[in-house]
Amino acid sequence: MEQSDLITELQDLDIELMRARKRLDEMPEKAAILTMRRRIAEIEALLSRARQAHDAVDARVRRLEDETTLLEQKMDAEQAKLMSGEVTNPKEVANISRELDGLRRQKEKLEGDTLAEMEKREKAAEQAGKVEAAVEEGRRRDGVLVKDFQDKGGGLTAEIARLEARRAAVAASLEPDLLGQYERLRGSKHGIGLGVLHDTTCTACRVELPSNEIEALRGGPPIGVCPACHRLIVVTPKETA
């Protein structure tokens, strides 16, 4: 097959692929999937913040519990000193008693603070659980939407795969320099890197070319460059009467 025929087929395949991919992208099922995944990402961000809030409260609870444990140990030590009989000085006994009273008040405050933080931790855990359940529900719904998209778009996906396979085979048969030039033009010209000279018009840009430019193209190689849009152009033989 001539290079001009191959590159024309390649452009036709690329146009078919663009159309097929556009139809796939515009399927309402795909839009629903994208919407759902944005929603899941938002809920996951909420879940991260909810877990951070829970962990912060949990850390405060553990700190208060540690402080309470240390306080209890100190109280036990003071109580043991008082009960041992080793302290006989009334003033010293009174000092230990006052110390114990102060430690008890501190313990009561710590226990109150701990209880308040534990209630906050419970609420934070409940909130995180609700958000986690919302994430799981979102993922379940995403799975349903994906299956629906695959079921309805399966034929279109298969067609895209067929076109891609044929495109790869055609591209492999083209001369590397020609293929490279085509690909560069296709990338900079909205997916259309090639036109065909039809009568006096380039099919890519739809511009009617002057007669002298047409004669120059027909007197040149089978694949030239359109003087109007600067794409590659396949030159058709001059029609005979």
C-alpha positions in Angstrom: 0.0 0.0 0.0 1.3 3.5 -0.9 2.3 5.8 1.9 -0.4 8.3 0.8 -3.0 5.6 1.2 -1.6 4.6 4.6 -1.5 8.1 6.0 -5.0 8.8 4.7 -6.2 5.7 6.5 -4.4 6.8 9.6 -6.1 10.1 9.6 -9.5 8.4 9.1 -8.8 6.1 12.0 -7.8 9.0 14.2 -11.0 10.8 13.4 -13.0 7.7 14.2 -11.1 7.3 17.4 -11.8 11.0 18.4 -15.5 10.5 17.8 -15.7 7.2 19.6 -13.8 8.5 22.6 -16.0 11.6 22.7 -19.1 9.5 22.7 -17.6 7.4 25.6 -16.6 10.5 27.5 -20.1 12.0 27.1 -22.0 9.0 28.4 -24.1 10.0 31.4 -22.9 6.9 33.2 -19.3 8.2 33.0 -20.4 11.7 34.3 -22.1 10.0 37.2 -19.0 8.1 38.1 -16.9 11.2 38.1 -19.4 13.0 40.2 -19.5 10.1 42.7 -15.7 10.0 42.9 -15.5 13.7 43.6 -18.1 13.2 46.4 -16.1 10.2 47.8 -12.9 12.3 47.8 -14.8 15.0 49.8 -16.1 12.5 52.3 -12.7 10.9 52.6 -11.3 14.3 53.5 -14.0 14.6 56.2 -13.1 11.2 57.5 -9.4 12.1 57.8 -10.4 15.2 59.8 -12.8 13.2 61.9 -10.1 10.6 62.7 -7.6 13.4 63.5 -10.1 14.9 65.9 -10.7 11.6 67.6 -7.0 10.9 67.9 -6.4 14.3 69.5 -9.1 13.7 72.1 -7.8 10.2 72.7 -4.3 11.6 73.3 -5.7 14.1 75.9 -7.6 11.2 77.7 -4.5 9.1 77.9 -2.4 12.1 79.2 -5.0 12.8 81.9 -5.1 9.1 82.8 -1.3 9.1 83.1 -1.4 12.2 85.3 -4.1 10.5 87.5 -2.0 7.4 87.9 1.0 9.4 89.0 -1.1 11.4 91.4 -2.5 8.2 92.9 1.0 6.8 93.3 2.0 10.0 95.2 -1.1 9.8 97.3 -0.4 6.1 98.2 3.1 7.0 99.2 2.0 9.9 101.4 -0.8 7.7 102.9 1.7 4.9 103.6 4.1 7.4 105.3 1.2 8.7 107.5 0.1 5.1 108.4 3.5 3.7 109.0 3.8 5.3 112.5 7.2 6.6 111.6 5.9 10.2 111.5 5.1 11.3 115.1 5.6 15.1 114.9 2.1 16.6 115.0 3.1 19.4 112.7 4.6 17.0 110.1 1.4 14.8 110.4 -0.7 17.9 109.7 1.4 18.8 106.7 1.0 15.3 105.2 -2.8 15.5 105.8 -3.0 18.8 104.0 -0.9 17.4 101.2 -3.3 14.5 100.8 -6.3 16.8 100.8 -4.7 18.8 98.0 -3.9 15.7 96.1 -7.5 14.4 96.4 -8.8 17.7 95.0 -6.4 17.5 92.1 -7.5 13.9 91.5 -11.2 14.9 91.5 -10.5 17.6 89.0 -8.4 15.2 86.8 -11.2 12.7 87.0 -13.8 15.3 86.0 -11.6 16.5 83.1 -11.0 12.9 82.0 -14.7 12.1 82.0 -15.5 15.2 79.9 -12.7 14.2 77.4 -14.0 10.6 77.3 -17.4 11.9 76.3 -15.8 14.0 73.6 -13.9 10.9 72.4 -17.0 8.9 72.2 -18.8 11.5 70.2 -15.7 11.8 67.9 -15.6 8.1 67.4 -19.4 8.1 66.6 -18.9 10.9 64.1 -15.9 9.1 62.4 -18.0 5.9 62.2 -20.8 7.7 60.4 -18.4 9.3 57.9 -16.6 6.0 57.4 -20.0 4.4 56.6 -20.7 7.2 54.1 -17.4 6.4 52.4 -18.2 2.7 52.2 -21.6 3.5 50.8 -20.1 5.8 48.2 -17.6 3.2 47.1 -20.5 0.6 46.8 -22.4 3.0 44.6 -19.3 3.7 42.6 -19.0 0.0 41.9 -22.6 -0.1 40.7 -22.1 2.9 38.4 -18.8 1.4 37.0 -20.6 -1.9 36.2 -23.5 0.1 34.5 -20.9 2.1 32.5 -19.1 -1.1 31.5 -22.3 -2.8 30.5 -23.6 0.1 28.4 -20.2 1.2 27.0 -18.8 -2.2 26.4 -19.4 -2.1 22.7 -18.0 1.3 22.3 -14.9 0.3 24.3 -14.4 -2.7 22.1 -14.7 -0.5 19.0 -12.1 1.8 20.4 -9.7 -1.1 21.1 -10.3 -2.4 17.5 -9.5 1.0 16.0 -6.4 1.4 18.2 -5.1 -1.9 17.1 -5.6 -1.1 13.4 -4.1 2.4 14.0 -0.9 0.8 15.5 -0.6 -1.5 12.5 -1.0 1.3 10.0 1.4 3.6 11.9 4.0 0.9 11.9 3.9 0.7 8.1 4.5 4.4 7.6 7.9 5.9 7.1 9.2 7.2 10.5 9.8 10.7 9.3 6.4 11.0 7.7 4.7 9.5 10.8 6.6 11.9 13.1 5.6 14.9 11.0 2.0 13.8 11.0 1.9 13.3 14.7 3.4 16.7 15.4 0.8 18.4 13.1 -2.0 16.3 14.6 -0.9 17.4 18.1 -0.9 21.1 17.2 -3.9 21.1 14.8 -6.7 19.8 17.0 -6.2 16.2 16.0 -6.2 16.8 12.2 -2.8 16.5 10.8 -3.7 15.7 7.2 -6.0 16.8 4.4 -6.7 15.6 0.9 -6.8 17.8 -2.2 -10.3 17.4 -3.4 -10.8 19.3 -6.7 -9.4 22.8 -5.6 -10.1 22.4 -1.8 -8.1 21.1 1.1 -10.5 18.8 3.0 -8.8 19.7 6.3 -9.1 23.4 6.3 -11.9 23.7 3.6 -10.0 26.5 1.9 -10.2 26.7 -1.9 -6.7 27.0 -3.2 -5.5 29.3 -6.1 -4.9 27.5 -9.3 -1.1 28.1 -9.2 -0.8 26.5 -5.8 -2.9 23.6 -7.0 -0.7 23.1 -10.0 2.4 23.3 -7.7 1.0 20.6 -5.5 0.0 18.3 -8.4 3.5 18.7 -9.8 5.1 17.7 -6.6 5.2 14.5 -4.5 2.0 12.5 -3.6 2.1 14.0 -0.1 2.7 17.7 0.1 1.9 20.6 2.5 -1.3 22.6 2.3 -0.3 26.3 1.7 -3.4 27.5 3.6 -3.3 25.4 6.9 0.2 24.0 6.6 -1.0 20.5 7.3 0.1 17.5 5.2 -2.0 17.1 2.1 -2.5 14.1 -0.1 -2.6 15.2 -3.7 -5.1 13.5 -5.9 -4.4 13.0 -9.6 -5.7 15.7 -11.9 -9.1 14.6 -13.2 -9.2 13.8 -16.9 -12.1 14.6 -19.2 
